[in-house]
Each structure stands twice: as C-alpha cells, then as structure tokens.
Amino acid sequence: MLLPLQGRRIAYDLVGAEDAPTICITHSLASDGGSWAEQVPALLDGGFRVLRLDMRGHGGSDPVSGDYTMAALADDVAQVLAALAIPRVHYLGLSIGGMIGQAFALAHGERLISAMWCDTVPASPSGGADIWAQRISTVRGANSLAPLADVTVERWLTESFKETHPGRWQQIRDTVVGTTPAGYLGCCAAILDFDFVPRLPSVRVPTLVVCGADDAGTPASENRRLAGLVPGARYEEMAQCRHFPNVERPAEFNRIMTGWLEAHKRAR
C-alpha cells in the first residue's frame, strides 16, 4: 500500500486484526519490508498486527533528494502512524532500522510500548570512513547499487545460508539492486552523522537488543554497548549469524522476538 506524504509516497504493509497490538518494523539499508517475511506469520499467530514500512527510496517508497537525518527518518515513521491512526506500537528495527528506532524512542517515546533493536549501533561507526566513501562513490558512479549487491549480501548472510537457501539469497540480492541511489545515498548520510550515546540513558522504554555473533558491520560489541546505555535493556546474541539473524535463523529469532513481545503485550 502507498501513503501520500508531503508530495511523495511511503510504501507500507499492514496486516492483522485492527484491535490487536501493532508492531512497527523497519529494515536495513538497501533492503525493504520483505526482509521480515520470516517474522510475519509468527507475529500474526501471536495475535499482533504487523506494520512494515519501506524507508525513503527503498522498496516501494519514493526517494527524497539530498542527505537524510535519523530525526527525519524517525519523523516519517511518526507521520505514518498518525495517518493510520495507530497511537502506540511495539517497535522492531534492524541496522539503520534500529538506528531509526533509537531516534524514534528519543523523540516519540510516548508512542512506544516496547523496542527491539537488532544488529545496529548507537552512533556513527568509528573508522571505516574509506569503506563508506568507496561505497558512496561506486553508487554515484554507476547510478545503481548493482555493483554492491553481491558483496553486500555476503556481509549479511553466511555462505552456508546461500548454499541451502539460494532462492531467498537471490530475493535479497535483487532488493539491493532495486534500491534507488538517492535513497541509499541519503541514508548513508544519516548513518555517518548521528550520536545517540549521550541521550540513550534517558530512554524509558522496555528495550531488547539482539545481534548476530558474526556480524562484522554492526558487531556484537557495539550492540552490547547499546544495551548497556539504555536503563534496564536486555541483550541477546545469536550464534552463527551475520547481519540478518532474522533471515539466517528465523526459528530462533522468532522465539526471542515473540517471547519478548508476549512479555509486554498487555502494556498497550
């Protein structure tokens, strides 16, 4: 579905009973809501309404020219919730989706029942400036994400997953290629210019941080640090996973996710 928003459109998918508690889900850079396909059945079976959003320039959402900020991306979420008349949500975000989740908790904490942030970081990654500059230059030069597709998915998923799930691997690769350059570059600017570390101790939302043990881009050490910054937050680590533990080991991820949500389901 497409929601008109200030001269552009935000793509979203909303399924489940209208009177059920809603979980709002945001995805990683160069991905879209389809990266959460393994979670939707478990969430519906658990009695939740599921809202998946595509970021600007990702999936079915229109891009916006120029640099983005985490605050602006979080405001997109807030505007969608207002347009759909959803007052409060559980929040689930991975990678930049988890960064947006942090920004949302800081700016709109009253709209949250609980938060689950996965494979993310609390501030712009230190070091690696040359790597990010190379990615940005490649996308600008090609006006496409196609040159980054294979190496990106190799960071996200293990080789064994590629061998056992070639169809799903290809779907995710195709989504990388389908991301608009403007959306990718705008989100890169947001990733390279934020620091929530000083403000996260003010968050008063039940929070769970989950990370794949073998995630090189947003490593377990940074996710443990993130959990330590939020009062009362819990940390869970998943073995034999890279950046997409929800895709790599969906049964384990879903067990963690549904257990967490069930504990906070009645706090609406």
ZIVEN-V263509 format. One record per residue. SS is DSSP state (alpha for helix, beta for strand, coil for the rest). Layout:
SS  SS
//
This chain:
coil  beta  beta  beta  beta  coil  coil  beta  beta  beta  beta  beta  beta  beta  beta  coil  coil  coil  coil  coil  beta  beta  beta  beta  beta  beta  coil  coil  coil  coil  coil  coil  alpha  alpha  alpha  alpha  alpha  alpha  alpha  alpha  alpha  alpha  alpha  alpha  alpha  coil  coil  beta  beta  beta  beta  beta  beta  coil  coil  coil  coil  coil  coil  coil  coil  coil  coil  coil  coil  coil  coil  coil  coil  alpha  alpha  alpha  alpha  alpha  alpha  alpha  alpha  alpha  alpha  alpha  alpha  alpha  alpha  coil  coil  coil  coil  coil  beta  beta  beta  beta  beta  beta  coil  alpha  alpha  alpha  alpha  alpha  alpha  alpha  alpha  alpha  alpha  alpha  alpha  alpha  alpha  alpha  alpha  beta  beta  beta  beta  beta  beta  beta  coil  coil  coil  coil  beta  coil  coil  coil  coil  coil  alpha  alpha  alpha  alpha  alpha  alpha  alpha  alpha  alpha  alpha  alpha  alpha  alpha  alpha  coil  coil  coil  alpha  alpha  alpha  alpha  alpha  alpha  alpha  alpha  alpha  alpha  alpha  coil  coil  alpha  alpha  alpha  alpha  alpha  alpha  coil  alpha  alpha  alpha  alpha  alpha  alpha  alpha  alpha  alpha  alpha  alpha  alpha  alpha  coil  coil  alpha  alpha  alpha  alpha  alpha  alpha  alpha  alpha  alpha  alpha  alpha  coil  coil  coil  beta  coil  alpha  alpha  alpha  alpha  coil  coil  coil  coil  coil  beta  beta  beta  beta  beta  beta  beta  coil  coil  coil  coil  coil  coil  coil  alpha  alpha  alpha  alpha  alpha  alpha  alpha  alpha  alpha  alpha  coil  coil  coil  coil  beta  beta  beta  beta  beta  coil  coil  coil  coil  coil  coil  alpha  alpha  alpha  alpha  coil  alpha  alpha  alpha  alpha  alpha  alpha  alpha  alpha  alpha  alpha  alpha  alpha  alpha  alpha  alpha  coil  coil  coil  coil
//
